[in-house]
Every structure is written in structure tokens, then in C-alpha cells.
Amino acid sequence: MTVTPPSIFKNPVHFLAFGFGAGLSPKAPGTMGTLVAVPLYLVLILGLNVYAYLGVIIAAFILGIYLCGRTASDLGVHDHGGIVWDEFVGFWITMIMVPPTWYWIFVGFVLFRLFDILKPFPIGLLDKKVQGGFGIMLDDVIAGLYAGVLMQIAVYLTGF
């Protein structure tokens, strides 16, 4: 199956996996997906307590296994670059218990993208070895955890 805007917009599973169309960006679809995750993060963090926020992340991860796996299967391409639901979840993990200011959002965005792009151990290994929707989600979850740890250290050290 060829990835075209009409097919993405007609299939709700593909539409979500492609981040409401952000994954169709011809350049840096993962970065575009992360950009779309930012306003969604703001809605979540401003409307939920930390436990509900964590619940949404867990639900989004579980849903993402299905969305990403099904879309990859339908497209015949494991972890197609346009699949960006995993970037949503990875960024939201990065931002757990981080002050929702533009400064911290920017720092979290940059850190998450760096870990997602550079794929330090074991992210790169898992990205290559773990298949299906779980594999698509896993590398971004770990990138989010790495970035999240650095965010917590930075927030603590700066006293925010």
C-alpha cells in the first residue's frame, strides 16, 4: 500500500498513527509529530493531575502498539517514517512532572528529539531487534525516559 494523504485521512487507525497528518511532512516527520504532541501535552497537563496524566500515557502507549503495528502492517513497512504516534508518547514521557513553561517544553523537545535521533544504547539495538507495534513504540518510550531523567535533573538543579 502506498502512503498517500487520502489513504491516511480515510483510515482512522492510519490517521492517528500518522499524528493527525503530521507524519506526512516530507522533511523530519518525527520532529513534526513531536511538534503536534506539544499542544496535546499542554491540554493534558493543564487538565489532569499527575496520576491521570500517567494513566493517559499508559493508555496511549497501549493504543500505540495497536495503531503503529496495524499501520506498519498495512503499509508493509516496519516503522515507516510517517508513523509518529510513538513520538507523541515519547515526548509526553519526557515531560512527566516538568513545569509546563515554554522554556522547559523547548528543552524537553530538544532532548527527546536528540535521544530519538541518536538512539544511544539500548535504543538503537531495540529499534532493530524488536518488531511490530511494540518495537515501534519501545524505542521512543526509552528515548522519552532518557530525556525525562535529564529533565528531572535539570529541573532539580535549577530549583524550578
Secondary structure, DSSP 8 states (H G I E B T S, - for coil): ----HHHHHH-HHHHHHTGGGGGG-SS-HHHHHHHHHHHHHHHHHHHS-HHHHHHHHHHHHHHHHHHHHHHHHHHT-TT-TT--HHHHHHHHHHTTT---SHHHHHHHHHHHHHHHHH-TTTHHHHHHH--HHHHHHHHHHHHHHHHHHHHHHHHHHHT-
